[in-house]
Amino acid sequence: MSVTSSHRREESFIPAASPLTAISTAVIGPEFTAVTGNVIATTTERTYALAIALVPEVAITGNVVRGRVLLPTRSFPPPLDTWLPLNTING
């Protein structure tokens, strides 16, 4: 019997590309993913700092986001029915 383990850690600060950018950071369409440990900021109010869509299995935790977010819903009772308690979001 063999056991394989992998660990990937990425830390990033992602500023918005320009004032004309509609979404600073987007994750769209993978089968599954984890968005964790990021610092994401936008400089304009009309830009989404983080958008995650069309991902059937996703974990969104430990992020610091300055700006608006578009996140999938969760099928848990309040207050865990959103990703907000698991991240720091100012926007």
DONUVO-360877 format. One record per residue: residue number from 1; residue in three letters; x, y, z of N, C-alpha, C in turn. Coordinates in steps of 0.2 Angstrom, whole numbers. Layout:
! residues N
ATOM  resi  resn   n.xx   n.yy   n.zz  ca.xx  ca.yy  ca.zz   c.xx   c.yy   c.zz
ATOM   NUM   ala      X      Y      Z      X      Y      Z      X      Y      Z
...
This chain:
! residues 91
ATOM  resi  resn   n.xx   n.yy   n.zz  ca.xx  ca.yy  ca.zz   c.xx   c.yy   c.zz
ATOM     1   met      4     -6      0      0      0      0      4      6      0
ATOM     2   ser      3     11     -4      7     17     -4      2     23     -3
ATOM     3   val      5     28      0      1     34      1      4     40     -2
ATOM     4   thr      1     44     -6      3     49    -10      0     56     -7
ATOM     5   ser      5     60     -5      2     67     -2      5     72     -6
ATOM     6   ser      1     78     -7      4     84    -10      2     90     -6
ATOM     7   his      6     95     -6      4    101     -2      6    107     -7
ATOM     8   arg      1    111     -8      3    117    -12      1    123     -8
ATOM     9   arg      5    128     -7      4    134     -4      6    140     -8
ATOM    10   glu      1    144     -9      2    150    -13      0    156     -9
ATOM    11   glu      4    161     -8      2    167     -5      2    172    -11
ATOM    12   ser     -3    177    -11     -2    182    -16     -6    188    -14
ATOM    13   phe     -4    193    -17     -7    200    -17     -9    202    -24
ATOM    14   ile    -15    203    -25    -17    204    -32    -21    210    -33
ATOM    15   pro    -18    216    -35    -21    222    -36    -25    222    -43
ATOM    16   ala    -30    226    -43    -34    227    -50    -29    229    -55
ATOM    17   ala    -30    227    -61    -26    229    -67    -26    236    -69
ATOM    18   ser    -32    239    -69    -33    246    -71    -40    248    -69
ATOM    19   pro    -42    254    -69    -48    257    -68    -54    254    -72
ATOM    20   leu    -52    252    -78    -57    249    -83    -59    242    -82
ATOM    21   thr    -55    238    -77    -56    231    -76    -62    230    -73
ATOM    22   ala    -67    225    -75    -73    224    -72    -72    219    -66
ATOM    23   ile    -67    214    -67    -66    209    -62    -58    209    -61
ATOM    24   ser    -56    210    -55    -49    210    -53    -46    202    -53
ATOM    25   thr    -50    198    -50    -48    191    -50    -54    187    -51
ATOM    26   ala    -54    182    -55    -59    177    -57    -57    170    -57
ATOM    27   val    -61    166    -54    -61    159    -55    -67    156    -58
ATOM    28   ile    -67    154    -64    -73    152    -68    -72    145    -71
ATOM    29   gly    -77    141    -69    -77    134    -73    -73    128    -71
ATOM    30   pro    -68    128    -66    -65    122    -65    -70    117    -61
ATOM    31   glu    -69    111    -62    -73    106    -58    -73    106    -51
ATOM    32   phe    -67    108    -48    -66    109    -41    -60    114    -40
ATOM    33   thr    -60    117    -34    -54    122    -33    -54    124    -26
ATOM    34   ala    -49    127    -23    -48    130    -17    -45    137    -18
ATOM    35   val    -49    142    -15    -46    149    -16    -45    151     -9
ATOM    36   thr    -38    151     -7    -37    152      0    -30    155      1
ATOM    37   gly    -30    160      6    -24    163      8    -21    169      3
ATOM    38   asn    -26    172      0    -25    177     -4    -26    184     -1
ATOM    39   val    -23    189     -4    -24    196     -2    -26    199     -9
ATOM    40   ile    -32    201    -10    -35    204    -16    -38    211    -15
ATOM    41   ala    -36    216    -19    -38    222    -18    -40    225    -25
ATOM    42   thr    -45    230    -25    -47    234    -31    -47    241    -29
ATOM    43   thr    -46    245    -34    -45    252    -32    -51    256    -35
ATOM    44   thr    -56    253    -38    -62    256    -40    -68    253    -37
ATOM    45   glu    -74    257    -36    -80    254    -33    -84    250    -38
ATOM    46   arg    -83    251    -44    -87    247    -49    -84    240    -51
ATOM    47   thr    -78    239    -49    -74    233    -50    -75    228    -45
ATOM    48   tyr    -77    221    -47    -77    216    -42    -69    214    -41
ATOM    49   ala    -68    213    -34    -61    211    -32    -60    204    -34
ATOM    50   leu    -65    200    -32    -65    193    -33    -72    190    -35
ATOM    51   ala    -72    186    -40    -78    183    -43    -76    175    -44
ATOM    52   ile    -81    171    -41    -80    164    -42    -87    161    -45
ATOM    53   ala    -87    158    -50    -93    156    -53    -92    149    -57
ATOM    54   leu    -97    145    -58    -98    139    -61    -93    134    -59
ATOM    55   val    -92    134    -52    -87    129    -49    -91    125    -45
ATOM    56   pro    -93    118    -46    -97    114    -42    -94    113    -35
ATOM    57   glu    -88    112    -35    -85    110    -28    -79    115    -27
ATOM    58   val    -81    119    -22    -76    125    -20    -75    126    -13
ATOM    59   ala    -69    128    -11    -68    130     -4    -65    137     -4
ATOM    60   ile    -68    142     -1    -65    149     -1    -64    151      6
ATOM    61   thr    -58    151      8    -57    152     15    -50    156     16
ATOM    62   gly    -50    160     21    -43    163     23    -41    169     19
ATOM    63   asn    -46    172     15    -44    177     10    -45    184     13
ATOM    64   val    -41    189     11    -42    196     13    -44    199      7
ATOM    65   val    -50    202      6    -52    205      0    -55    212      2
ATOM    66   arg    -52    217     -2    -54    224     -2    -58    225     -8
ATOM    67   gly    -64    226     -8    -68    227    -14    -74    222    -14
ATOM    68   arg    -78    223    -19    -84    219    -20    -82    212    -22
ATOM    69   val    -87    207    -20    -86    200    -21    -92    197    -24
ATOM    70   leu    -91    192    -29    -96    188    -31    -95    181    -30
ATOM    71   leu    -98    178    -25    -96    171    -23   -102    166    -23
ATOM    72   pro   -101    160    -24   -107    155    -25   -110    154    -18
ATOM    73   thr   -116    152    -18   -120    151    -12   -117    144     -8
ATOM    74   arg   -119    144     -2   -117    138      2   -124    135      4
ATOM    75   ser   -124    128      5   -130    125      7   -130    123     14
ATOM    76   phe   -128    128     19   -128    127     26   -132    132     29
ATOM    77   pro   -134    131     35   -139    135     39   -134    142     41
ATOM    78   pro   -138    147     42   -134    153     44   -131    152     50
ATOM    79   pro   -125    155     51   -122    160     47   -117    158     42
ATOM    80   leu   -117    151     41   -112    148     36   -115    147     30
ATOM    81   asp   -121    150     28   -124    150     21   -120    154     16
ATOM    82   thr   -115    158     18   -111    162     14   -104    161     16
ATOM    83   trp    -99    163     12    -92    162     13    -89    168     17
ATOM    84   leu    -93    173     19    -91    179     22    -88    177     29
ATOM    85   pro    -91    173     33    -88    172     40    -81    168     39
ATOM    86   leu    -79    165     34    -73    162     33    -67    166     29
ATOM    87   asn    -69    172     28    -64    177     25    -65    184     28
ATOM    88   thr    -60    188     26    -61    195     28    -62    199     22
ATOM    89   ile    -68    202     22    -70    205     16    -73    212     17
ATOM    90   asn    -69    217     15    -71    224     16    -73    227      9
ATOM    91   gly    -79    228      8    -81    230      1    -88    231      0
